[in-house]
Amino acid sequence: MILTPATIQGHIRIFDPQTQQTFVDKRNAIHYENMSIALAQSLANTNLGYIFQMAFGNGGSSVDPTGVITYLPPNVTGANADLYNETYAKVVDQNSALNTDPTRNKMTVLHTSGQVYTDILVSCLLDYGEPAGQQAFDNSTNFNGEFVFDELGLKAWEGSTEDLMLITHVIFHPVQKSLNRQIQIDYTVRIQTLTNLSST
């Protein structure tokens, strides 16, 4: 049997779509066990394993009184891995009836002919009025606020909205979502085959 190894990489950009100010621009961690399950389920046409939701949380870091930020490691081991403290989530599967804005919260498959990688661009917009209960302005001094996000993950469909599987996780410095601005997340997952590393 010929094996073609593959790598999966992720990258996120969090920015204000009006001003183009970038808040976060970094790679993320992959939960390889859960990702392998999700890929196998998708390829086997089981109607499971596809990216369904982008989840946001505020438990990935702590800020001391002097402003020094301490980051926790991404949760990428164990079948039941999850965000440290999820506080909000949006459906990004544009084919789901639960997606309230499929033109701005969606996935796009990007491939260049002849290349050995394909990207999934997951786009998610937090509009002015969401989440409900956010502060009016982005000037909070409380870094533990419910919508001061410092972690984000993609979750795969496993049969119900209560049974989702974390496949990626990224920790970053706190970013506040408030009424006075939109926040756009462009989350790229790259799947690449390594054609020069075959074995029998």
KELUMMAR-447113 format. One record per residue (C-alpha): residue in one letter; x, y, z. Coordinates in Angstrom, 1 decimal, always signed. Last residue first. Layout:
<drenses>
residu:A, xx:X, yy:Y, zz:Z
...
</drenses>
This chain:
<drenses>
residu:T, xx:+5.1, yy:+0.8, zz:+1.2
residu:S, xx:+6.4, yy:+4.3, zz:+1.9
residu:S, xx:+5.8, yy:+7.8, zz:+0.4
residu:L, xx:+7.3, yy:+11.0, zz:+1.5
residu:N, xx:+7.8, yy:+13.0, zz:-1.7
residu:T, xx:+4.1, yy:+13.6, zz:-2.2
residu:L, xx:+3.5, yy:+15.4, zz:+1.0
residu:T, xx:-0.2, yy:+16.1, zz:+0.8
residu:Q, xx:-1.4, yy:+19.5, zz:+2.1
residu:I, xx:-4.6, yy:+20.4, zz:+3.9
residu:R, xx:-4.6, yy:+24.1, zz:+4.8
residu:V, xx:-7.2, yy:+25.5, zz:+7.3
residu:T, xx:-7.7, yy:+29.2, zz:+6.9
residu:Y, xx:-9.7, yy:+31.2, zz:+9.5
residu:D, xx:-10.7, yy:+34.7, zz:+8.4
residu:I, xx:-12.4, yy:+36.3, zz:+11.4
residu:Q, xx:-14.2, yy:+39.6, zz:+11.0
residu:I, xx:-15.0, yy:+41.9, zz:+14.0
residu:Q, xx:-17.5, yy:+44.7, zz:+13.7
residu:R, xx:-17.2, yy:+47.8, zz:+15.8
residu:N, xx:-19.1, yy:+50.1, zz:+18.2
residu:L, xx:-21.2, yy:+47.5, zz:+19.9
residu:S, xx:-18.3, yy:+45.7, zz:+21.5
residu:K, xx:-16.1, yy:+42.7, zz:+20.9
residu:Q, xx:-12.9, yy:+42.9, zz:+23.0
residu:V, xx:-9.7, yy:+41.2, zz:+21.9
residu:P, xx:-7.5, yy:+39.6, zz:+24.6
residu:H, xx:-4.1, yy:+38.3, zz:+23.4
residu:F, xx:-4.2, yy:+35.0, zz:+21.6
residu:I, xx:-5.0, yy:+31.3, zz:+22.1
residu:V, xx:-5.9, yy:+29.0, zz:+19.1
residu:H, xx:-7.7, yy:+25.8, zz:+19.0
residu:T, xx:-8.6, yy:+23.4, zz:+16.1
residu:I, xx:-10.6, yy:+20.2, zz:+15.7
residu:L, xx:-13.1, yy:+20.5, zz:+18.6
residu:M, xx:-15.9, yy:+18.0, zz:+18.1
residu:L, xx:-19.6, yy:+19.0, zz:+18.4
residu:D, xx:-22.3, yy:+17.0, zz:+20.2
residu:E, xx:-24.8, yy:+19.5, zz:+21.6
residu:T, xx:-25.5, yy:+21.0, zz:+18.2
residu:S, xx:-26.2, yy:+17.5, zz:+17.0
residu:G, xx:-24.8, yy:+14.7, zz:+14.9
residu:E, xx:-21.0, yy:+15.0, zz:+15.2
residu:W, xx:-20.5, yy:+18.3, zz:+13.3
residu:A, xx:-17.0, yy:+19.7, zz:+13.6
residu:K, xx:-15.8, yy:+22.5, zz:+15.8
residu:L, xx:-13.4, yy:+25.3, zz:+15.0
residu:G, xx:-11.8, yy:+27.1, zz:+17.9
residu:L, xx:-11.1, yy:+30.5, zz:+19.4
residu:E, xx:-9.4, yy:+31.8, zz:+22.4
residu:D, xx:-8.7, yy:+35.3, zz:+23.9
residu:F, xx:-12.1, yy:+36.9, zz:+23.6
residu:V, xx:-13.2, yy:+39.9, zz:+25.6
residu:F, xx:-16.9, yy:+39.0, zz:+25.2
residu:E, xx:-17.6, yy:+37.6, zz:+28.7
residu:G, xx:-15.3, yy:+40.1, zz:+30.4
residu:N, xx:-12.2, yy:+38.6, zz:+31.9
residu:F, xx:-9.9, yy:+41.4, zz:+30.6
residu:N, xx:-11.9, yy:+43.9, zz:+32.5
residu:T, xx:-10.4, yy:+47.3, zz:+31.6
residu:S, xx:-13.0, yy:+47.7, zz:+28.8
residu:N, xx:-12.5, yy:+50.3, zz:+26.2
residu:D, xx:-14.1, yy:+48.7, zz:+23.1
residu:F, xx:-17.3, yy:+50.7, zz:+23.5
residu:A, xx:-21.0, yy:+49.8, zz:+24.0
residu:Q, xx:-20.5, yy:+46.7, zz:+26.0
residu:Q, xx:-21.8, yy:+43.3, zz:+24.9
residu:G, xx:-25.1, yy:+42.0, zz:+26.1
residu:A, xx:-26.3, yy:+40.4, zz:+22.8
residu:P, xx:-23.3, yy:+39.1, zz:+20.8
residu:E, xx:-23.8, yy:+40.7, zz:+18.4
residu:G, xx:-25.3, yy:+44.0, zz:+17.4
residu:Y, xx:-22.3, yy:+45.4, zz:+15.5
residu:D, xx:-21.7, yy:+42.2, zz:+13.5
residu:L, xx:-19.4, yy:+39.4, zz:+14.5
residu:L, xx:-18.4, yy:+38.1, zz:+11.0
residu:C, xx:-17.1, yy:+34.6, zz:+10.3
residu:S, xx:-15.2, yy:+33.4, zz:+7.3
residu:V, xx:-13.8, yy:+29.8, zz:+7.1
residu:L, xx:-11.3, yy:+29.6, zz:+4.2
residu:I, xx:-10.6, yy:+25.9, zz:+3.5
residu:D, xx:-7.3, yy:+25.6, zz:+1.7
residu:T, xx:-6.1, yy:+23.0, zz:-0.7
residu:Y, xx:-2.5, yy:+21.7, zz:-1.0
residu:V, xx:-0.6, yy:+19.7, zz:-3.6
residu:Q, xx:-0.5, yy:+22.4, zz:-6.2
residu:G, xx:-1.1, yy:+21.7, zz:-9.9
residu:S, xx:-4.4, yy:+23.6, zz:-10.2
residu:T, xx:-4.7, yy:+26.2, zz:-7.4
residu:H, xx:-7.3, yy:+25.3, zz:-4.7
residu:L, xx:-9.6, yy:+27.3, zz:-2.5
residu:V, xx:-12.6, yy:+25.8, zz:-0.8
residu:T, xx:-14.9, yy:+28.5, zz:+0.7
residu:M, xx:-16.6, yy:+28.3, zz:+4.1
residu:K, xx:-19.4, yy:+30.5, zz:+5.4
residu:N, xx:-20.5, yy:+33.2, zz:+7.8
residu:R, xx:-21.0, yy:+36.3, zz:+5.6
residu:T, xx:-23.4, yy:+35.0, zz:+2.9
residu:P, xx:-24.7, yy:+32.4, zz:+5.3
residu:D, xx:-26.2, yy:+34.9, zz:+7.7
residu:T, xx:-28.5, yy:+33.2, zz:+10.3
residu:N, xx:-26.8, yy:+29.8, zz:+10.0
residu:L, xx:-29.1, yy:+27.3, zz:+11.8
residu:A, xx:-30.6, yy:+26.2, zz:+8.5
residu:S, xx:-27.2, yy:+24.7, zz:+7.7
residu:N, xx:-25.7, yy:+24.8, zz:+4.2
residu:Q, xx:-23.5, yy:+27.9, zz:+5.0
residu:D, xx:-21.7, yy:+25.9, zz:+7.7
residu:V, xx:-20.3, yy:+28.8, zz:+9.8
residu:V, xx:-22.6, yy:+28.5, zz:+12.8
residu:K, xx:-21.6, yy:+31.1, zz:+15.4
residu:A, xx:-20.4, yy:+30.6, zz:+19.0
residu:Y, xx:-20.1, yy:+32.6, zz:+22.2
residu:T, xx:-18.8, yy:+32.3, zz:+25.8
residu:E, xx:-16.6, yy:+29.2, zz:+25.7
residu:N, xx:-14.4, yy:+28.9, zz:+28.7
residu:Y, xx:-11.3, yy:+26.7, zz:+28.3
residu:L, xx:-12.3, yy:+25.7, zz:+24.8
residu:D, xx:-12.9, yy:+22.0, zz:+24.3
residu:A, xx:-11.1, yy:+18.7, zz:+24.4
residu:N, xx:-13.4, yy:+15.6, zz:+24.8
residu:A, xx:-11.5, yy:+13.3, zz:+22.6
residu:G, xx:-8.2, yy:+14.1, zz:+24.3
residu:T, xx:-5.4, yy:+16.3, zz:+23.1
residu:V, xx:-5.4, yy:+19.7, zz:+21.4
residu:N, xx:-6.4, yy:+22.1, zz:+24.1
residu:P, xx:-4.1, yy:+25.1, zz:+23.3
residu:P, xx:-1.6, yy:+26.0, zz:+26.0
residu:L, xx:-2.5, yy:+28.7, zz:+28.5
residu:Y, xx:-1.2, yy:+32.2, zz:+27.9
residu:T, xx:+0.1, yy:+34.6, zz:+30.5
residu:I, xx:-0.3, yy:+38.3, zz:+29.7
residu:V, xx:+1.7, yy:+41.0, zz:+31.6
residu:G, xx:-0.3, yy:+44.1, zz:+32.0
residu:T, xx:+1.1, yy:+45.2, zz:+35.4
residu:P, xx:-2.0, yy:+44.1, zz:+37.3
residu:D, xx:-1.7, yy:+40.6, zz:+35.8
residu:V, xx:-3.5, yy:+39.5, zz:+32.6
residu:S, xx:-4.7, yy:+35.9, zz:+32.2
residu:S, xx:-5.1, yy:+33.8, zz:+29.0
residu:G, xx:-7.1, yy:+31.2, zz:+27.3
residu:G, xx:-10.4, yy:+31.5, zz:+29.2
residu:N, xx:-12.3, yy:+34.1, zz:+27.3
residu:G, xx:-14.0, yy:+32.0, zz:+24.6
residu:F, xx:-15.2, yy:+32.0, zz:+21.0
residu:A, xx:-16.5, yy:+29.0, zz:+19.0
residu:M, xx:-16.7, yy:+28.8, zz:+15.2
residu:Q, xx:-19.2, yy:+26.1, zz:+14.1
residu:F, xx:-19.9, yy:+23.5, zz:+11.5
residu:I, xx:-16.7, yy:+22.1, zz:+10.0
residu:Y, xx:-17.5, yy:+18.7, zz:+8.5
residu:G, xx:-17.0, yy:+15.5, zz:+10.5
residu:L, xx:-20.4, yy:+13.9, zz:+10.0
residu:N, xx:-22.7, yy:+13.3, zz:+7.1
residu:T, xx:-21.2, yy:+9.8, zz:+6.8
residu:N, xx:-19.7, yy:+10.4, zz:+3.4
residu:A, xx:-16.6, yy:+8.2, zz:+4.0
residu:L, xx:-14.4, yy:+11.2, zz:+3.1
residu:S, xx:-16.2, yy:+13.4, zz:+5.7
residu:Q, xx:-16.0, yy:+10.8, zz:+8.5
residu:A, xx:-12.3, yy:+10.1, zz:+7.7
residu:L, xx:-11.5, yy:+13.8, zz:+7.8
residu:A, xx:-13.4, yy:+14.4, zz:+11.1
residu:I, xx:-11.7, yy:+11.4, zz:+12.8
residu:S, xx:-8.3, yy:+12.6, zz:+11.7
residu:M, xx:-9.1, yy:+16.1, zz:+12.9
residu:N, xx:-10.1, yy:+14.7, zz:+16.3
residu:E, xx:-6.8, yy:+13.0, zz:+16.7
residu:Y, xx:-4.8, yy:+15.9, zz:+15.2
residu:H, xx:-6.2, yy:+18.6, zz:+17.3
residu:I, xx:-4.6, yy:+21.4, zz:+15.3
residu:A, xx:-3.0, yy:+24.5, zz:+16.8
residu:N, xx:-3.3, yy:+27.9, zz:+15.3
residu:R, xx:-1.1, yy:+30.2, zz:+13.3
residu:K, xx:-1.1, yy:+34.0, zz:+13.8
residu:D, xx:-2.6, yy:+37.3, zz:+12.8
residu:V, xx:-4.7, yy:+38.9, zz:+15.6
residu:F, xx:-6.1, yy:+42.4, zz:+16.0
residu:T, xx:-5.7, yy:+43.7, zz:+12.4
residu:Q, xx:-7.1, yy:+47.1, zz:+11.6
residu:Q, xx:-8.9, yy:+46.8, zz:+8.2
residu:T, xx:-10.9, yy:+50.0, zz:+9.1
residu:Q, xx:-14.3, yy:+48.6, zz:+8.2
residu:P, xx:-13.6, yy:+44.9, zz:+8.2
residu:D, xx:-12.1, yy:+45.2, zz:+11.7
residu:F, xx:-9.6, yy:+42.3, zz:+12.0
residu:I, xx:-9.0, yy:+38.7, zz:+13.3
residu:R, xx:-6.7, yy:+36.7, zz:+11.0
residu:I, xx:-6.3, yy:+33.1, zz:+11.7
residu:H, xx:-4.0, yy:+30.4, zz:+10.4
residu:G, xx:-4.2, yy:+26.6, zz:+10.4
residu:Q, xx:-2.0, yy:+23.8, zz:+9.2
residu:I, xx:-2.8, yy:+20.2, zz:+8.2
residu:T, xx:-0.1, yy:+17.9, zz:+6.9
residu:A, xx:-0.5, yy:+14.9, zz:+4.7
residu:P, xx:+1.4, yy:+11.6, zz:+4.3
residu:T, xx:+0.8, yy:+9.7, zz:+1.1
residu:L, xx:+0.8, yy:+6.0, zz:+1.9
residu:I, xx:+1.3, yy:+3.5, zz:-0.9
residu:M, xx:+0.0, yy:+0.0, zz:+0.0
</drenses>
